[in-house]
């Protein structure tokens, strides 16, 4: 393994390459710390192409930190709908209020202060401080890990803390005092566009002369990542409960839960020895305190979260006994298909909503048959 001491020419080459090759992205046209903060949070675990329209819509709605601080959480989540990892949106909103109240509306330029904000960890703090305030904090993300482990010939498992620490030490030793933001963006850009997981384009890489993986023909084995544990796959059954006026019942997930602040069709995880219809019946009784008649399936779809996968089964239902109460959710609402799209839903439920919108002109009572 090679070690990198502060190597100015390497950083210079990288930054020079970046200025020649960087993609034209909207957040690279601003030095407004607020806009840089929004982009960095959106870009976490999300592809650039996906983020671009969200970034524009979000900033159109909330051009300043005060606009975001004063917004309604439901509006923030609606604009985040489909982007995933919704705690990022909730935390942005929360942090904006804090910045408006405690920091005169200015994104802090001090590491301790910025990292005290909700949703800002070491990666985001380093990215914002370096890009917006030119402070030499080096970022480490998946792209940086790939570039550095290849460059240095680090063959150990990149899941280990040891490798992550080594990579951090290497980039800390490389980052220049001038243009640290360009350096961070350059190394991430190199990982995203040249030093790709498969078939890296070493011929156009500014590191190729010294890169150990390239020069020892090991780019296909570095970085090494041990196999992830198999993630569970749950069967989820939900009820599309229709009332006599064609409204559907939706429930608001509690703030502190996963997907908190988003709406969903009530239901839950299938237990062993239970049919999906029995799951719907049991879940609606536990969640809303009602007995329901469960009819035909409307839709079945799959969705993957970071730690588990689901198959979502949606059944038409009618309440036959009791009045629905929000026992496990924060709030419930009866909504018509004309208004349902005003509420923020997580991805799988949003797909159901989109399919339900095709039935806008139909009488939903026709689905309440065995
Ligand atoms: S030379 Fe190839 S493997 Fe090495 S850093 Fe560049 S693109 Fe990655």
Boltz pocket constraint, residues with backbone or C-beta under 6 A from the ligand:
constraints:
  - pocket:
      binder: B
      contacts: [[A, 146], [A, 147], [A, 150], [A, 151], [A, 194], [A, 195], [A, 196], [A, 200], [A, 201], [A, 202], [A, 203], [A, 205], [A, 206], [A, 207], [A, 208], [A, 209], [A, 211], [A, 212], [A, 213], [A, 214], [A, 219]]
      max_distance: 6.0
